[in-house]
């Protein structure tokens, strides 16, 4: 076996595998929710209830866990899952790099997470 292949063992590069899995899962879940919402809207156009305002995360969670699968809620939830996928990817990278004891990338990923958190706090609470 060549040297460059033997370098990547099972314990190395786990962070990259897990982050790619998180990204794929987030995109698939998001796309599935949005497609299911579009199919419901196409099959039952009378079930579409336009929202006067954008729903909050609590409102979306409440509507999703009440199992009243209206198309608008499914599509909004798909968008929220898609927006949170990069944040989950960064969190996964932090834990993966910590397991690999790659402290430089733990620090870089933590800085990226702090920047994302700062942007969310600014956008939601300060900018209004």
MIPADREN-8592 format. One record per atom (N, C-alpha, C, O): x negated, y, z negated. Coordinates in steps of 0.1 Angstrom, whole numbers, plus 2048, in hexadecimal, padded with zeros to 3 digits. Layout:
% MIPADREN-8592
XYZ/...
//
This chain:
% MIPADREN-8592
7F77F4800/800800800/7F780C800/7EE80D7F8/7FA816809/7F2822809/7F382A7FC/7FD8297F5/7E88327F9/7E883A7ED/7F38447EC/7F98467E1/7F784A7F7/8028547F6/80F84E7F3/8188557EE/8118427F6/81E83B7F2/81E8367E4/8288387DD/8128327DF/81282D7D1/8138387C7/8158357BB/8108447CB/8118507C2/8208517BD/8228547B1/82984F7C5/8378517C1/83D8447BB/84283C7C3/83C8437AE/8418377A8/84F83A7A3/8558447A7/85583079C/863832797/86483D78D/86E84478D/85A840786/85B84A77B/858858781/85C86277B/85185978C/84F866792/85A86A79C/8608617A2/85C87679E/86587C7A7/8748797A4/87D87A7AC/876875797/884873793/88C880793/898880796/88688B790/88C898790/89289B79D/89D8A079F/88A8997A8/88F89B7B5/89A8927B9/8A48977C0/89A8867B5/8A587D7B8/8B28817B1/8BC8817B7/8B08847A4/8BC88879D/8C28957A2/8CE8977A3/8BA89F7A5/8BF8AC7AA/8C68AA7B8/8D08B07BB/8C08A17C0/8C789E7CD/8D48977CB/8DE89A7D2/8D588E7C1/8E28887BE/8EC8917B9/8F88917BD/8E889B7B1/8F18A57AB/8F68AD7B7/9028B07B7/8EE8B27C0/8F28BA7CB/8FC8B27D4/9068B87D8/8F88A67D7/90189E7DF/90F89C7D9/91989D7DF/90E8987CC/91B8967C5/9238A27C4/9308A27C6/91D8AE7C1/9258BA7C1/92B8BE7CE/9378C27CE/9248BC7D9/9298BF7E6/9348B57EA/93F8BA7EF/9338A97E7/93D89F7EA/94A8A17E2/9558A07E7/9488A47D5/9548A67CC/95B8B37D1/9678B37D2/9548BD7D4/9598CA7D8/9618C87E6/96C8CC7E7/95A8C27EF/9608BF7FC/96D8B77FB/9778B9802/96C8AD7F2/9788A47F1/9848AB7EB/98F8AA7EF/9818B47E1/98C8BC7DB/9928C57E5/99E8C67E6/9898CC7ED/98F8D57F7/9968CE802/9A18D3807/9918C3807/9988BC812/9A58B680D/9AF8B7814/9A58B1800/9B28AC7FB/9BC8B77F9/9C88B57FC/9B78C37F5/9C08CE7F4/9C68D3801/9D18D6803/9BD8D380C/9C28D6819/9CB8CC81E/9D58CF825/9C98BF81C/9D28B5820/9E08B6819/9EA8B5820/9E08B980C/9EC8BB805/9F48C780B/A008C780C/9EC8D280E/9F28DE813/9F88DB821/A038E1824/9F28D3829/9F78CF836/A038C6835/A0D8C883C/A038BD82C/A0E8B382A/A1A8B9823/A268B6827/A188C281A/A228C8812/A218D7812/A1D8DD807/A248DE81D/A228EC81D/A2A8F4813/A278FF80F/A358EE80E/A3E8F5805/A388F57F7/A3C8FC7EE/A2D8EC7F4/A278EB7E7/A1D8F67E5/A178F77DA/A1A8FE7EF/A109087EE/A159147E6/A1F91A7EA/A0F9177DB/A139237D3/A0792D7D3/9FD92B7CC/A089377DB/9FD9417DB/9FC9477CD/A0594B7C7/9EF9497C9/9ED94F7BC/9EB95E7BE/9E59637C8/9F19667B5/9EF9747B6/9E19797B2/9DD9837B8/9DB9727A9/9CD9757A6/9C59687A7/9CA95D7A7/9B796A7A7/9AF95E7A6/9B0957798/9B095E78E/9B294A798/9B394478B/9A6943783/99B943789/9A7943776/99B94276E/99793376D/99F92B771/98B931768/987923766/99091B75D/99390F760/994922752/99E91B749/9AB918750/9B090D74E/9B0921758/9BC91F75F/9BB913769/9C390B76A/9AF913770/9AD908779/9AC8FA772/9B28F0776/9A58FA767/9A38EE75F/9B18E975A/9B48DD75A/9B98F3755/9C68EF750/9CF8E975B/9D68DF759/9CE8EF767/9D78EA772/9D18DD777/9D98D477B/9C48DB777/9BF8CE77C/9C28C3772/9C58B7776/9C18C5765/9C38BB75B/9D28B8758/9D58AF751/9DA8C175D/9E98BE75C/9ED8B5768/9F98B1768/9E48B2771/9E68A977C/9F28AE785/9F98A578B/9F38BB786/9FC8C0790/9F38C579C/9EF8D079D/9F18BC7A5/9E78BE7AF/9ED8C77BA/9F18C27C5/9EE8D47B8/9F28DD7C2/9E68E07CB/9DB8E17C6/9E88E37D8/9DD8E57E1/9D48F17DD/9C88F07DF/9DA8FB7D9/9D29077D6/9C89047CA/9BC9087CA/9CD8FE7C0/9C48FA7B4/9B98F17B9/9AE8F27B4/9BC8E77C1/9B28DE7C6/9A78E57CE/99B8E27CC/9AB8EE7D6/9A18F57DE/9998FF7D6/98D9007D8/99F9067CD/99890F7C3/98E9067BB/98290B7B9/9928FB7B6/98A8F27AE/97E8ED7B6/9738ED7B1/9808EA7C3/9758E67CC/96B8F17CD/95F8EE7CE/9708FD7CF/9679097D0/95F90B7C3/95390E7C4/9659097B8/95E90B7AB/9539007A9/9489037A5/9578F47AD/94D8E97AC/9418EC7B5/9368EA7B1/9448F17C1/9398F47CA/9309007C5/9248FF7C7/9369097BE/92F9147B8/9269107AD/91B9157AB/92B9067A5/923902799/9198F779C/9118F4794/9198F27A8/9108E77AC/9018EC7AB/8F98E47A6/8FD8F77B0/8EF8FC7AF/8EB8FE7A0/8DF8FB79D/8F4902798/8F190378A/8EE8F6783/8E48F477C/8F68EC787/8F48DE781/8E78D9787/8E08D1780/8E48DC793/8D78D8799/8CB8DD792/8C28D678F/8CC8EA78E/8C18F0786/8C08E9778/8B58E6774/8CB8E7772/8CB8E0765/8C58D2766/8BD8CE75E/8C98CB770/8C48BE773/8B58BE775/8AD8B5770/8B08C877D/8A28C977F/89A8CC772/88F8C6771/8A08D476A/8998D775D/8978CA755/88C8C7750/8A28C2754/8A18B574C/8988AB753/8908A474D/8998AB761/8908A1768/8818A5767/87989C765/87E8B1768/8708B5767/86B8B4758/85F8B1756/8748B574F/8708B3741/86D8A573E/8638A1737/87589C744/87288D743/86588A749/85D882744/862890755/85588E75B/849896755/83E894758/84D89E74B/8438A6744/83B8B074D/82F8B274C/8438B5757/83E8BF760/8428CD75B/84C8D275F/83B8D2751/83F8DE749/8408EA752/8478F374F/8378EB75C/8378F7765/8458F876C/84B90376D/84A8ED771/8578ED778/8628EE76E/86D8F3772/8618E9762/86B8EB758/86C8FA756/877900755/861901754/861910752/86891775E/87092075C/86491376A/86991A776/878917777/88092177A/87C90B775/88B908776/89290F76B/89E91376D/88C91075F/893918754/895926757/89F92C754/88B92C75E/88C93A762/89793C76C/89F94576C/898933776/8A2933780/8B0932779/8B993977D/8B192976F/8BE927768/8C1934760/8CD938760/8B893A75A/8BA947753/8BF95275D/8C895A75A/8B9952769/8BD95C773/8CB959777/8D3963779/8CF94D77A/8DC94977D/8E694D772/8F1952775/8E394A766/8EB94D75B/8ED95C759/8F8961757/8E296475B/8E397275B/8EC978766/8F3981763/8EB972771/8F497777C/902974779/90B97C77C/905968774/913965770/91896E766/923973767/91097075B/914979750/917987756/92098E752/90E98C75E/90F999764/91C99A76C/9249A476B/91E990775/92999177E/93798F777/94099677A/93798776D/944984766/94798E75C/95299375B/93D991753/940999747/93D9A8749/9449B1744/9329AB74F/92E9B9750/9339C175C/9389CC75B/9339BA767/9389C1773/9479C1774/94D9CA77A/94D9B776F/95B9B676E/9619B277B/96D9B177C/
//
